[in-house]
Amino acid sequence: MIRWPAVHALILAGGSGTRFWPLSRRRRPKQLLALEGEGSLLRATVERLAPLVEPQGVWVCTTRELAPQVRAELPEVPAEQVLAEPVGRNTAPAIGWAVRTLLDARGDGVVAVLPADHRVGNAAAFRQTLATAVRLAGERRRILTLGVRPRWPETGYGYLEVAETLDPATGLARVAAFTEKPDAPTARRFLESGGYLWNAGIFVCPAGLLLEQLARFESGISRGLDEIAARPERLDEVYPGLPAVSIDHGVMERLEELATLPLECEWSDLGSWEALADLLAGPGGESATRGEVVEIDGAGNLLWAEEGVVAAVGVRDLVVVRTGDAVLVVPRERSQQVREVVAELRRRGREELL
């Protein structure tokens, strides 16, 4: 097992999960849902890390509202390693605070930072790439991000422009530039060029190095973290005032020496009901179903009954989701617009549905 001098995993498990409404809610976001199989996405994230990272090396950053559920979902992870933000301040403060906490508790080591709500079809291939990233990050003392070879011109992902190869044996390459969520023509050009990777939102680096770069580029966040470390009882006072900056904008896009490894593991961020429908669909355009469903003369649908029955007759390529208090009906190709429903419900003051 790799030890340099220690390997940690930091799992980001906050967020509201609006794209899977009405199944996902503020108190039950996407990472706590069992969208494929019986276990939640959060549990799957922890399980596929072993044996590279055992539960004692796992840290989770979440919200205070979700922390009890996260601890119940992951009883093998030490309770004190489930860190609850007082308020959401985007990923740079969250990651900085969590990495500072684990470094103070355990000393330096390589940390892998990864979202809690992604899907990996080939866990063994994922671990192999992650182990290589851990080794290279430790040996070369640099920050590495994992990228996925584009399979279609996706406009909902960020892209990494790949420059020269740094290590032919592993495929390690320099990142020339980030592009956030390009328009459709640009995404197609990126795909056809063969010189870009999707940004999987997973990166690996020595913990101390990450904090050095955060101090270099986002001194306001770094100073606040120093205050919290000196007086932890001031967390609720200091943390809300930290600049709300993403780790990509705050650090990654500003690095001169960022590198990437290609990740081939049937990865998906499961960013919409359509993405889930693609994953669960049967052969020949069969519909995907969950719960008690009656379908007559239909195809290509995702029909999900958390409670009661969903019945569909003569329809195709729809998403129909029923919970105890809401029903969603949307064409698959427009499932990204579910967030507009959430926004409208919030405008109407229907907080009980969020």
NORRA-V17913 format. One record per helix or strand of 2 or more residues. SS is the DSSP state (h for helix, s for strand). FROM is the first residue (numbers start at 1). TO is the last residue. Records with the same first field share a line. If there is no record, write none. Layout:
BEGIN
SS = FROM-TO, FROM-TO
END
This chain:
BEGIN
s = 7-12, 58-63, 82-85, 110-115, 119-120, 144-149, 159-167, 172-179, 196-206, 259-262, 267-268, 288-296, 302-313, 318-322, 327-331
h = 18-20, 30-32, 41-47, 55-57, 64-73, 79-81, 90-106, 123-140, 184-193, 207-217, 219-230, 232-241, 247-250, 252-254, 273-280, 283-285, 332-347, 351-353
END
